[in-house]
Amino acid sequence: MILIPRITEVNQANHISNLAIMAWFENARADISQLLDNDPNGKEFISVIARIDCQFKSEVFYGSEVEIKTIVAAVGNSSITINQKAFQKGVLAAESTTIIVHFNSNEKCATSIPDTLRKLLLSYA
């Protein structure tokens, strides 16, 4: 995913806000989350973020494109791990690991990821 930072994302230090980078990561993994949310019976199954870890490595500046790389690093019984990296001018600016749980909203618990969905998720590896 390639994006261009917006002037509204510039903070007082004159570089892109860390919150903006987290929002970029969220947008870049949205299609993966939607796979977990695709429940033909309504909204029984949803994706729930269990953990996000983000490390900011270098400043990101307004005026140059940013590339977000997103992969599914692991698919467990009821969760997936997504790794993301943001680059500007070839320099690693931030990296994130997100754990998303396949959750049954009716029973209020994690639930196994079906094999058909597992195959789709692994296509992002």
C-alpha positions in Angstrom: 0.0 0.0 0.0 1.4 3.4 -1.0 0.1 6.6 0.6 1.0 10.2 0.7 1.0 11.8 4.1 -1.5 14.7 4.5 -0.7 18.1 6.0 -3.2 17.4 8.7 -1.0 14.5 10.0 1.9 16.7 10.7 2.5 17.3 14.5 4.2 20.1 16.4 7.6 18.5 15.8 7.0 19.0 12.1 6.9 15.3 11.3 4.0 12.8 10.9 2.2 11.9 14.1 2.7 8.4 15.5 -1.1 8.2 15.7 -1.3 8.8 12.0 1.1 5.9 11.4 -1.1 3.6 13.6 -4.1 4.6 11.6 -2.3 3.8 8.3 -1.5 0.3 9.7 -5.2 -0.1 10.6 -6.3 0.8 7.1 -3.7 -1.5 5.6 -4.9 -4.5 7.5 -8.6 -3.8 7.1 -9.1 -6.3 4.3 -7.6 -9.1 6.5 -9.8 -8.1 9.4 -12.9 -8.1 7.2 -12.2 -11.8 6.3 -12.6 -12.6 10.0 -15.8 -10.5 10.2 -17.4 -12.1 7.1 -20.1 -14.1 8.8 -23.0 -15.3 6.5 -25.2 -15.6 9.6 -25.0 -12.0 10.7 -22.5 -10.7 13.3 -21.9 -13.8 15.3 -18.2 -13.9 14.5 -16.0 -10.8 14.6 -12.4 -9.9 14.8 -11.1 -8.5 18.1 -7.6 -7.0 18.5 -5.9 -8.7 21.5 -2.6 -6.9 21.2 -0.8 -4.2 19.2 2.9 -3.6 19.5 4.4 -0.7 17.4 8.0 0.4 17.4 8.8 3.8 15.8 12.2 3.6 14.1 12.6 7.0 12.3 10.7 10.1 11.6 8.2 10.3 8.7 7.9 13.6 6.9 5.2 15.3 4.9 5.8 15.4 1.1 7.1 11.9 0.4 5.3 8.7 -0.2 5.1 6.0 2.5 4.9 2.3 1.7 3.1 0.0 4.1 3.9 -3.7 3.8 1.4 -6.1 5.5 1.7 -9.9 5.9 0.0 -12.5 7.9 2.9 -13.9 9.9 1.0 -16.7 11.7 -2.4 -18.3 11.8 -3.2 -20.1 15.1 -6.3 -22.0 16.2 -8.3 -18.9 17.0 -5.9 -16.0 16.2 -3.8 -14.5 13.6 -0.6 -12.4 13.8 -0.1 -9.6 11.4 3.3 -7.9 10.8 3.5 -4.5 9.2 6.2 -2.1 8.2 6.2 1.5 7.1 8.9 2.8 4.8 9.7 6.3 3.6 12.4 6.7 0.9 13.5 3.1 1.6 14.0 3.8 5.4 12.1 1.7 7.9 10.0 4.2 9.9 7.8 1.9 12.0 7.0 -1.7 12.5 4.0 -3.3 14.1 2.7 -6.7 15.2 -1.0 -7.1 15.8 -2.7 -10.2 17.2 -6.4 -10.5 16.1 -8.7 -13.1 17.7 -11.6 -14.7 15.8 -14.3 -14.1 18.4 -17.8 -15.5 18.8 -19.8 -12.4 20.0 -22.8 -14.5 21.1 -20.8 -16.8 23.3 -18.2 -14.1 24.3 -15.2 -16.3 23.6 -12.5 -17.0 21.0 -13.4 -19.6 18.4 -11.5 -21.7 15.9 -10.7 -20.3 12.5 -12.4 -22.5 9.9 -10.1 -24.2 7.4 -11.5 -22.3 4.4 -10.8 -19.0 6.2 -7.4 -20.2 7.3 -6.4 -20.8 3.6 -7.5 -17.3 2.7 -5.5 -15.8 5.5 -2.4 -17.7 4.6 -2.6 -16.2 1.1 -1.5 -12.9 2.8 1.7 -14.6 4.1 
